[in-house]
């Protein structure tokens, strides 16, 4: 797997939150959900899937991959990296989606953009592991394949996201 320089925080200091304070939620309060209630699902009901049925796949069939074949990679070959080499970063070095890195900047997953409101998340064995639903603050709520809310992506103020767990602990970056 070759991560392009423009998406690799190990090679590009502008993408590295350890070197760029603008994208580091510990150093930039505007992108930290603990300090900014607008991007905190615990405090903002508009981005809380328990309280907002529009972003809850259990209550909204349009964003539920089991009920909507257009966003289900098993049923839609266009968003299945096993069947569509254009979205398989293992063989397409011009992959146009995102990569998820842990806090140690190790790549863990890749993300296929289904549309502006839905992402599908895969491991590098091409197994679908989660999906993301856009919320009205420009971030995404992440669900496992059982429709359980597991984390959220919030803008890093530049061209990526920071990932936070349900308690708003910073756990990864998306580039």
TABELPE-V87262 format. One record per residue. N is the residue number from 1. SS is DSSP state (2 for helix, 1 for strand, 0 for the rest). BURIAL is 1 if it has 16 or more other ideal C-beta (glycine too) atoms within 10 Angstrom, else 0. Layout:
N:SS:BURIAL
N:SS:BURIAL
This chain:
1:0:0
2:0:0
3:0:1
4:0:0
5:2:0
6:2:0
7:2:1
8:0:1
9:0:1
10:0:0
11:0:0
12:0:1
13:2:0
14:2:0
15:2:1
16:0:1
17:0:1
18:0:0
19:0:0
20:0:1
21:2:0
22:2:0
23:2:1
24:0:1
25:0:1
26:0:0
27:0:0
28:0:1
29:2:0
30:2:0
31:2:1
32:0:1
33:0:1
34:0:1
35:0:0
36:0:1
37:2:0
38:2:0
39:2:1
40:0:1
41:0:1
42:0:0
43:0:0
44:0:1
45:2:0
46:2:0
47:2:1
48:0:1
49:0:1
50:0:0
51:0:0
52:0:1
53:2:0
54:2:0
55:2:1
56:0:1
57:0:1
58:0:0
59:0:0
60:0:1
61:2:0
62:2:0
63:2:1
64:0:1
65:0:1
66:0:0
67:0:0
68:0:1
69:2:0
70:2:0
71:2:1
72:0:1
73:0:1
74:0:0
75:0:0
76:0:1
77:2:0
78:2:0
79:2:1
80:0:1
81:0:1
82:0:0
83:0:0
84:0:0
85:2:0
86:2:0
87:2:1
88:0:1
89:0:1
90:0:0
91:0:0
92:0:0
93:0:0
94:0:0
95:0:1
96:0:0
97:0:1
98:1:1
99:1:1
100:1:1
101:1:1
102:1:0
103:0:0
104:0:0
105:0:1
106:0:0
107:1:1
108:1:0
109:1:1
110:1:1
111:1:1
112:1:1
113:1:0
114:1:1
115:1:0
116:0:0
117:0:0
118:1:1
119:1:1
120:1:1
121:1:1
122:1:1
123:0:0
124:0:0
125:0:0
126:0:1
127:0:0
128:1:1
129:1:1
130:1:1
131:1:1
132:1:1
133:1:1
134:1:1
135:0:1
136:0:0
137:0:1
138:0:0
139:0:1
140:1:1
141:1:1
142:1:1
143:1:1
144:1:0
145:0:0
146:0:0
147:0:1
148:0:0
149:1:1
150:1:0
151:1:1
152:1:1
153:1:1
154:1:1
155:1:1
156:0:1
157:0:0
158:0:0
159:0:0
160:0:1
161:1:1
162:1:1
163:1:1
164:1:1
165:1:0
166:0:0
167:0:0
168:0:1
169:0:0
170:1:1
171:1:0
172:1:1
173:1:1
174:1:1
175:0:1
